[in-house]
Structures are given as structure tokens and as C-alpha cells.
Amino acid sequence: MGRKLLLVEDDLTIASMLVTALRRWGFDVLHAPDGRGAIALAKKSGPEIDAVLCDVLLEDGPGPVAAKDIRAHCPGAKLIFTSGYPIDVLADRGMLCAETMRELRASYLAKPFLPAAVRAALTDPLATNVERRSACAGIAY
């Protein structure tokens, strides 16, 4: 069995495409369409999870809030946030900021992306593709 990845994505079209590609590349994929489901999967699988690919805007709340709980159960997992919004817009609206990125040891991958970009982000230890912002306004994490 390959590396285990937790995919937290509420867009089922994107999730289906990613699950197919990730499994083809040898990943054992766990999918949750919301933060609550992702936290439950993280509690169950914990340290077995090697990577987490998490949408920033989920139907049941901010992905970074769920990711804090997920990180507690998967401390060694690579964490990559995704969103269709540019990182600077997310930071300006307090949805994802540099402090949160540092605290969670996370990187960012902008949508739309090709599956190959996801693969590179997961497999290249230097692929962070993150713009850092100094302030986090709006939502308290």
C-alpha cells in the first residue's frame, strides 16, 4: 500500500478527479467533504496519514480551523491548503494568514491546478508555493 493522504474537499468534481489521480500515483486516499468528517478520519487514522490536502473554504467552516484539529492527530503529515481565491485575498479576509501557515507548517496550492501540480507539491520537499503575509485580520484562529 502507498502513502496515505487525507483529502478535505467539498467540491465533488474536484474531489473525484483528485482521488482518481492520487490513487493512480499510489496514494491510499481518505476523502472527507467537510471539516468534521476530516477530523473524524484523522482521529481514526492519526499518524498513518502522510499528507493532508485541505480546501480553505469548506461548507461547515474554515479549512484552517479544521486543520488545527487534524494536525493534532497527524503531527508529521505534510499539509497543503487549496483555494480558488488568491492567497492575498484569503489573508486580507482573515481566512488564511502567514501566522496560521507557519503554525500548521502548511503550504498553499492555488486552484485551478493540474493534477501534476498536486503531485509535485506532495512529492517535492521544496515545493511550498506559498506567499506569506504578516498580518491576519478577521477570523481568530
N, CA, C and O of each residue as an XYZ file, in Angstrom:
564
protein
N       0.839     -1.177      0.000
C       0.000      0.000      0.000
C       0.884      1.240      0.000
O       1.970      1.240      0.581
N       0.407      2.305     -0.662
C       1.180      3.534     -0.790
C       1.031      4.452      0.406
O       0.551      4.056      1.468
N       1.446      5.659      0.209
C       1.318      6.674      1.249
C      -0.146      7.032      1.440
O      -0.936      6.988      0.497
N      -0.496      7.385      2.662
C      -1.887      7.704      2.973
C      -2.094      9.218      2.956
O      -1.327      9.966      3.562
N      -3.147      9.660      2.249
C      -3.463     11.072      2.114
C      -4.905     11.322      2.518
O      -5.809     10.581      2.132
N      -5.113     12.382      3.303
C      -6.447     12.825      3.658
C      -6.798     14.006      2.774
O      -6.141     15.046      2.825
N      -7.833     13.846      1.965
C      -8.314     14.896      1.072
C      -9.562     15.507      1.688
O     -10.550     14.815      1.930
N      -9.509     16.828      1.942
C     -10.648     17.543      2.511
C     -11.124     18.526      1.444
O     -10.574     19.617      1.294
N     -12.148     18.122      0.714
C     -12.616     18.892     -0.444
C     -14.120     18.726     -0.574
O     -14.619     17.605     -0.672
N     -14.855     19.860     -0.573
C     -16.308     19.791     -0.662
C     -16.843     19.828     -2.085
O     -18.020     19.538     -2.298
N     -16.023     20.174     -3.057
C     -16.436     20.138     -4.458
C     -16.220     18.713     -4.966
O     -15.084     18.280     -5.157
N     -17.310     17.998     -5.181
C     -17.199     16.576     -5.520
C     -16.551     16.324     -6.875
O     -15.958     15.265     -7.080
N     -16.650     17.267     -7.801
C     -15.983     17.115     -9.097
C     -14.466     17.158     -8.913
O     -13.742     16.322     -9.454
N     -14.002     18.132     -8.152
C     -12.560     18.241     -7.875
C     -12.097     17.035     -7.070
O     -11.049     16.456     -7.358
N     -12.878     16.656     -6.061
C     -12.502     15.518     -5.216
C     -12.378     14.239     -6.040
O     -11.425     13.480     -5.865
N     -13.327     13.998     -6.929
C     -13.296     12.790     -7.753
C     -12.057     12.758     -8.639
O     -11.393     11.728     -8.753
N     -11.748     13.897     -9.269
C     -10.560     13.983    -10.124
C      -9.292     13.715     -9.313
O      -8.411     12.973     -9.747
N      -9.211     14.326     -8.136
C      -8.015     14.150     -7.306
C      -7.892     12.724     -6.778
O      -6.803     12.150     -6.795
N      -8.990     12.151     -6.315
C      -8.940     10.774     -5.799
C      -8.436      9.827     -6.885
O      -7.583      8.979     -6.623
N      -8.959      9.969     -8.098
C      -8.530      9.112     -9.211
C      -7.037      9.270     -9.484
O      -6.313      8.281     -9.588
N      -6.583     10.508     -9.599
C      -5.165     10.760     -9.899
C      -4.267     10.287     -8.760
O      -3.248      9.640     -9.000
N      -4.638     10.603     -7.532
C      -3.804     10.230     -6.383
C      -3.691      8.711     -6.236
O      -2.617      8.194     -5.931
N      -4.777      8.015     -6.448
C      -4.725      6.544     -6.363
C      -3.863      5.967     -7.483
O      -3.153      4.983     -7.278
N      -3.923      6.574     -8.656
C      -3.078      6.129     -9.773
C      -1.595      6.293     -9.415
O      -0.751      5.510     -9.850
N      -1.296      7.316     -8.620
C       0.087      7.582     -8.214
C       0.493      6.802     -6.966
O       1.592      6.993     -6.445
N      -0.386      5.925     -6.486
C      -0.026      5.067     -5.370
C      -0.438      5.552     -3.995
O      -0.042      4.964     -2.988
N      -1.225      6.612     -3.933
C      -1.698      7.093     -2.636
C      -2.932      6.324     -2.203
O      -3.798      6.012     -3.021
N      -3.009      6.022     -0.924
C      -4.216      5.483     -0.304
C      -4.990      6.719      0.163
O      -4.565      7.392      1.102
N      -6.114      7.023     -0.478
C      -6.807      8.291     -0.253
C      -8.024      8.107      0.656
O      -8.872      7.244      0.431
N      -8.077      8.950      1.687
C      -9.256      9.086      2.522
C      -9.881     10.426      2.132
O      -9.183     11.439      2.093
N     -11.177     10.446      1.844
C     -11.818     11.705      1.440
C     -12.894     12.095      2.438
O     -13.708     11.271      2.855
N     -12.882     13.372      2.816
C     -13.941     13.950      3.633
C     -14.423     15.226      2.942
O     -13.602     16.046      2.529
N     -15.734     15.406      2.809
C     -16.249     16.601      2.142
C     -16.369     17.817      3.070
O     -16.748     18.902      2.629
N     -16.044     17.630      4.352
C     -16.140     18.743      5.295
C     -15.136     18.566      6.433
O     -14.504     17.518      6.576
N     -15.011     19.612      7.229
C     -14.039     19.593      8.320
C     -14.344     18.554      9.378
O     -13.438     17.876      9.862
N     -15.609     18.421      9.743
C     -15.971     17.439     10.780
C     -15.599     16.017     10.359
O     -15.042     15.250     11.145
N     -15.914     15.680      9.113
C     -15.569     14.344      8.622
C     -14.073     14.129      8.565
O     -13.580     13.037      8.848
N     -13.342     15.191      8.193
C     -11.882     15.090      8.121
C     -11.268     14.879      9.497
O     -10.337     14.089      9.655
N     -11.794     15.589     10.496
C     -11.291     15.427     11.859
C     -11.555     14.004     12.345
O     -10.698     13.401     12.991
N     -12.727     13.469     12.039
C     -13.050     12.091     12.434
C     -12.095     11.094     11.779
O     -11.630     10.160     12.433
N     -11.800     11.287     10.490
C     -10.849     10.397      9.806
C      -9.450     10.537     10.385
O      -8.727      9.549     10.515
N      -9.065     11.761     10.735
C      -7.740     11.986     11.323
C      -7.630     11.313     12.685
O      -6.589     10.741     13.011
N      -8.685     11.376     13.476
C      -8.682     10.699     14.786
C      -8.521      9.205     14.610
O      -7.812      8.554     15.377
N      -9.188      8.658     13.589
C      -9.163      7.207     13.350
C      -7.811      6.749     12.800
O      -7.280      5.730     13.242
N      -7.251      7.490     11.842
C      -6.028      7.054     11.157
C      -4.765      7.711     11.694
O      -3.669      7.175     11.527
N      -4.906      8.867     12.336
C      -3.809      9.555     13.007
C      -2.481      9.570     12.294
O      -2.374     10.044     11.163
N      -1.457      9.042     12.965
C      -0.097      9.130     12.433
C       0.131      8.351     11.135
O       1.179      8.499     10.508
N      -0.827      7.530     10.728
C      -0.693      6.817      9.453
C      -0.832      7.759      8.263
O      -0.410      7.425      7.156
N      -1.421      8.937      8.482
C      -1.646      9.886      7.397
C      -0.354     10.638      7.111
O       0.221     11.277      7.993
N       0.093     10.547      5.855
C       1.346     11.182      5.431
C       1.154     12.596      4.911
O       2.071     13.415      4.984
N      -0.042     12.893      4.382
C      -0.289     14.209      3.801
C      -1.765     14.549      3.902
O      -2.632     13.675      3.895
N      -2.027     15.868      4.000
C      -3.396     16.380      4.042
C      -3.503     17.473      2.994
O      -2.717     18.420      2.985
N      -4.476     17.335      2.117
C      -4.785     18.342      1.103
C      -6.143     18.907      1.482
O      -7.151     18.208      1.387
N      -6.184     20.177      1.916
C      -7.376     20.737      2.534
C      -7.813     22.037      1.866
O      -7.030     22.980      1.760
N      -9.062     22.081      1.419
C      -9.638     23.303      0.880
C      -9.755     24.323      2.018
O     -10.039     23.952      3.157
N      -9.539     25.594      1.714
C      -9.619     26.648      2.723
C     -11.064     26.937      3.108
O     -11.364     27.152      4.282
N     -11.953     26.943      2.132
C     -13.357     27.279      2.382
C     -14.212     26.026      2.274
O     -14.492     25.541      1.178
N     -14.618     25.513      3.421
C     -15.457     24.317      3.468
C     -16.869     24.714      3.871
O     -17.075     25.770      4.469
N     -17.834     23.875      3.546
C     -19.224     24.198      3.842
C     -19.497     24.320      5.330
O     -20.384     25.075      5.729
N     -18.754     23.593      6.166
C     -19.014     23.646      7.604
C     -18.023     24.527      8.360
O     -17.964     24.473      9.589
N     -17.249     25.334      7.646
C     -16.336     26.259      8.317
C     -14.998     26.346      7.624
O     -14.757     25.663      6.629
N     -14.119     27.195      8.156
C     -12.802     27.382      7.537
C     -11.921     26.129      7.632
O     -11.813     25.503      8.687
N     -11.297     25.785      6.502
C     -10.377     24.657      6.474
C      -9.249     24.777      7.493
O      -8.899     23.781      8.126
N      -8.663     25.980      7.675
C      -7.580     26.106      8.659
C      -8.012     25.776     10.091
O      -7.197     25.295     10.879
N      -9.274     26.025     10.439
C      -9.756     25.674     11.774
C      -9.786     24.154     11.913
O      -9.327     23.611     12.918
N     -10.324     23.470     10.907
C     -10.330     22.001     10.917
C      -8.905     21.460     10.898
O      -8.602     20.467     11.561
N      -8.035     22.114     10.140
C      -6.653     21.636     10.010
C      -5.905     21.654     11.335
O      -5.013     20.832     11.548
N      -6.251     22.575     12.227
C      -5.607     22.592     13.552
C      -5.906     21.302     14.304
O      -5.016     20.712     14.915
N      -7.174     20.864     14.257
C      -7.527     19.597     14.910
C      -6.915     18.415     14.176
O      -6.455     17.462     14.805
N      -6.905     18.470     12.857
C      -6.306     17.395     12.067
C      -4.819     17.285     12.397
O      -4.306     16.182     12.585
N      -4.126     18.419     12.470
C      -2.682     18.440     12.758
C      -2.392     17.782     14.115
O      -1.363     17.125     14.274
N      -3.289     17.953     15.086
C      -3.089     17.341     16.406
C      -3.039     15.818     16.323
O      -2.350     15.171     17.112
N      -3.768     15.248     15.368
C      -3.805     13.793     15.204
C      -2.786     13.285     14.186
O      -2.434     12.106     14.192
N      -2.317     14.169     13.320
C      -1.374     13.815     12.249
C      -0.193     14.796     12.282
O       0.003     15.555     11.334
N       0.583     14.785     13.354
C       1.610     15.822     13.521
C       2.700     15.812     12.456
O       3.306     16.851     12.196
N       2.960     14.686     11.844
C       4.029     14.607     10.853
C       3.575     14.754      9.412
O       4.398     14.719      8.497
N       2.284     14.919      9.200
C       1.750     14.962      7.834
C       2.097     16.273      7.139
O       2.116     17.337      7.758
N       2.367     16.175      5.850
C       2.530     17.372      5.019
C       1.142     17.963      4.835
O       0.206     17.240      4.494
N       0.991     19.274      5.056
C      -0.304     19.930      4.965
C      -0.270     20.965      3.852
O       0.574     21.861      3.842
N      -1.202     20.825      2.912
C      -1.301     21.752      1.786
C      -2.728     22.274      1.721
O      -3.678     21.500      1.597
N      -2.874     23.603      1.807
C      -4.175     24.232      1.631
C      -4.390     24.545      0.156
O      -3.440     24.831     -0.572
N      -5.660     24.486     -0.282
C      -6.012     24.849     -1.649
C      -7.197     25.804     -1.615
O      -8.015     25.768     -0.695
N      -7.277     26.654     -2.625
C      -8.431     27.546     -2.758
C      -8.437     28.155     -4.153
O      -7.401     28.279     -4.805
N      -9.616     28.525     -4.584
C      -9.749     29.251     -5.840
C      -9.481     30.738     -5.666
O      -9.368     31.471     -6.648
N      -9.381     31.179     -4.426
C      -9.068     32.580     -4.148
C      -7.561     32.751     -4.039
O      -6.876     31.867     -3.526
N      -7.035     33.875     -4.514
C      -5.600     34.131     -4.351
C      -5.243     34.222     -2.867
O      -6.064     34.638     -2.049
N      -4.033     33.834     -2.532
C      -3.584     33.819     -1.138
C      -3.687     35.199     -0.494
O      -3.985     35.294      0.696
N      -3.448     36.269     -1.249
C      -3.523     37.601     -0.651
C      -4.965     37.970     -0.287
O      -5.187     38.666      0.703
N      -5.940     37.519     -1.068
C      -7.346     37.766     -0.748
C      -7.730     36.986      0.508
O      -8.421     37.513      1.380
N      -7.287     35.741      0.603
C      -7.564     34.931      1.793
C      -6.962     35.579      3.032
O      -7.592     35.608      4.089
N      -5.744     36.098      2.905
C      -5.088     36.759      4.037
C      -5.816     38.042      4.417
O      -6.046     38.299      5.598
N      -6.181     38.852      3.417
C      -6.879     40.112      3.693
C      -8.215     39.882      4.387
O      -8.647     40.706      5.193
N      -8.866     38.773      4.083
C     -10.168     38.466      4.692
C     -10.040     37.643      5.968
O     -11.046     37.256      6.563
N      -8.805     37.374      6.391
C      -8.580     36.652      7.638
C      -8.857     35.167      7.563
O      -9.034     34.520      8.595
N      -8.900     34.613      6.361
C      -9.203     33.195      6.201
C      -7.961     32.311      6.250
O      -8.032     31.152      6.659
N      -6.828     32.861      5.833
C      -5.581     32.108      5.839
C      -4.441     33.114      5.856
O      -4.282     33.888      4.912
N      -3.656     33.109      6.906
C      -2.600     34.111      7.033
C      -1.261     33.436      7.321
O      -1.192     32.232      7.567
N      -0.227     34.223      7.284
C       1.131     33.707      7.457
C       1.311     33.038      8.811
O       1.965     32.000      8.908
N       0.738     33.620      9.853
C       0.886     33.027     11.182
C       0.291     31.624     11.231
O       0.885     30.702     11.790
N      -0.880     31.480     10.640
C      -1.531     30.167     10.600
C      -0.716     29.190      9.763
O      -0.547     28.028     10.135
N      -0.216     29.668      8.638
C       0.600     28.801      7.766
C       1.842     28.317      8.519
O       2.191     27.138      8.449
N       2.500     29.216      9.230
C       3.699     28.827      9.996
C       3.344     27.875     11.123
O       4.005     26.855     11.319
N       2.297     28.213     11.863
C       1.885     27.391     12.996
C       1.570     25.956     12.561
O       1.930     24.999     13.246
N       0.904     25.822     11.433
C       0.497     24.499     10.953
C       1.523     23.857     10.022
O       1.326     22.737      9.550
N       2.626     24.576      9.758
C       3.669     24.082      8.844
C       3.028     23.677      7.516
O       3.197     22.553      7.043
N       2.289     24.621      6.928
C       1.494     24.339      5.733
C       2.019     25.093      4.526
O       2.772     26.059      4.647
N       1.601     24.624      3.359
C       1.869     25.317      2.104
C       0.535     25.540      1.405
O      -0.507     25.096      1.887
N       0.570     26.227      0.269
C      -0.641     26.627     -0.429
C      -0.522     26.310     -1.912
O       0.521     26.539     -2.525
N      -1.598     25.784     -2.483
C      -1.666     25.482     -3.902
C      -2.949     26.111     -4.440
O      -4.047     25.747     -4.018
N      -2.809     27.057     -5.373
C      -3.962     27.791     -5.905
C      -4.724     26.952     -6.929
O      -4.127     26.272     -7.763
N      -6.053     27.013     -6.852
C      -6.919     26.420     -7.855
C      -7.145     27.475     -8.933
O      -7.114     28.664     -8.616
N      -7.363     27.111    -10.151
C      -7.345     25.731    -10.650
C      -5.909     25.233    -10.796
O      -4.990     26.007    -11.063
N      -5.743     23.951    -10.618
C      -4.434     23.344    -10.776
C      -4.576     22.054    -11.566
O      -5.642     21.440    -11.605
N      -3.499     21.665    -12.183
C      -3.453     20.369    -12.855
C      -3.081     19.311    -11.830
O      -2.368     19.614    -10.874
N      -3.538     18.093    -12.001
C      -3.157     17.035    -11.067
C      -1.635     16.923    -10.883
O      -1.165     16.607     -9.790
N      -0.877     17.181    -11.941
C       0.585     17.101    -11.834
C       1.135     18.104    -10.829
O       2.152     17.836    -10.188
N       0.479     19.260    -10.679
C       0.922     20.249     -9.695
C       0.700     19.734     -8.276
O       1.509     19.990     -7.384
N      -0.386     19.015     -8.075
C      -0.647     18.409     -6.772
C       0.420     17.361     -6.472
O       0.957     17.301     -5.366
N       0.713     16.547     -7.465
C       1.732     15.511     -7.281
C       3.077     16.133     -6.927
O       3.766     15.656     -6.025
N       3.451     17.192     -7.632
C       4.716     17.871     -7.343
C       4.708     18.453     -5.936
O       5.701     18.343     -5.217
N       3.605     19.067     -5.534
C       3.521     19.652     -4.194
C       3.634     18.589     -3.108
O       4.184     18.842     -2.037
N       3.112     17.401     -3.390
C       3.158     16.327     -2.403
C       4.506     15.611     -2.347
O       4.918     15.139     -1.287
N       5.179     15.533     -3.470
C       6.394     14.724     -3.521
C       7.688     15.517     -3.451
O       8.721     14.965     -3.074
N       7.658     16.801     -3.804
C       8.861     17.628     -3.777
C       8.962     18.314     -2.422
O       8.113     19.139     -2.083
N       9.992     17.984     -1.639
C      10.106     18.579     -0.306
C      10.317     20.092     -0.339
O      10.105     20.761      0.672
N      10.728     20.638     -1.472
C      10.957     22.073     -1.577
C       9.774     22.819     -2.173
O       9.799     24.047     -2.247
N       8.740     22.105     -2.597
C       7.582     22.734     -3.249
C       6.631     23.271     -2.187
O       5.802     22.534     -1.653
N       6.758     24.560     -1.885
C       5.856     25.163     -0.910
C       4.892     26.117     -1.574
O       3.741     26.209     -1.147
N       5.318     26.839     -2.613
C       4.431     27.707     -3.389
C       3.545     28.572     -2.492
O       2.332     28.644     -2.685
N       4.168     29.227     -1.507
C       3.394     29.983     -0.539
C       3.816     31.435     -0.522
O       5.004     31.748     -0.446
N       2.835     32.324     -0.592
C       3.084     33.737     -0.332
C       2.777     33.958      1.130
O       1.706     33.577      1.603
N       3.695     34.567      1.855
C       3.492     34.813      3.274
C       2.984     36.241      3.484
O       3.441     37.177      2.827
N       2.051     36.391      4.390
C       1.548     37.710      4.757
C       1.846     37.922      6.240
O       1.873     36.962      7.010
N       2.069     39.169      6.643
C       2.472     39.432      8.013
C       1.305     39.595      8.972
O       1.501     39.479     10.182
N       0.122     39.854      8.493
C      -0.992     40.093      9.392
C      -2.147     39.156      9.089
O      -2.324     38.702      7.959
N      -2.921     38.880     10.115
C      -4.109     38.040      9.960
C      -5.278     38.803     10.546
O      -5.395     38.915     11.766
N      -6.131     39.322      9.709
C      -7.267     40.107     10.171
C      -8.537     39.261     10.091
O      -8.589     38.278      9.352
N      -9.514     39.633     10.824
C     -10.827     38.998     10.682
C     -11.056     37.841     11.611
O     -11.472     38.045     12.751
N     -10.801     36.644     11.169
C     -11.119     35.439     11.928
C      -9.980     35.132     12.891
O      -8.810     35.149     12.509
N     -10.325     34.856     14.123
C      -9.324     34.424     15.100
C      -9.174     32.922     15.008
O     -10.163     32.190     14.999
N      -7.949     32.469     14.942
C      -7.686     31.023     14.853
C      -7.258     30.497     16.193
O      -6.990     29.304     16.332
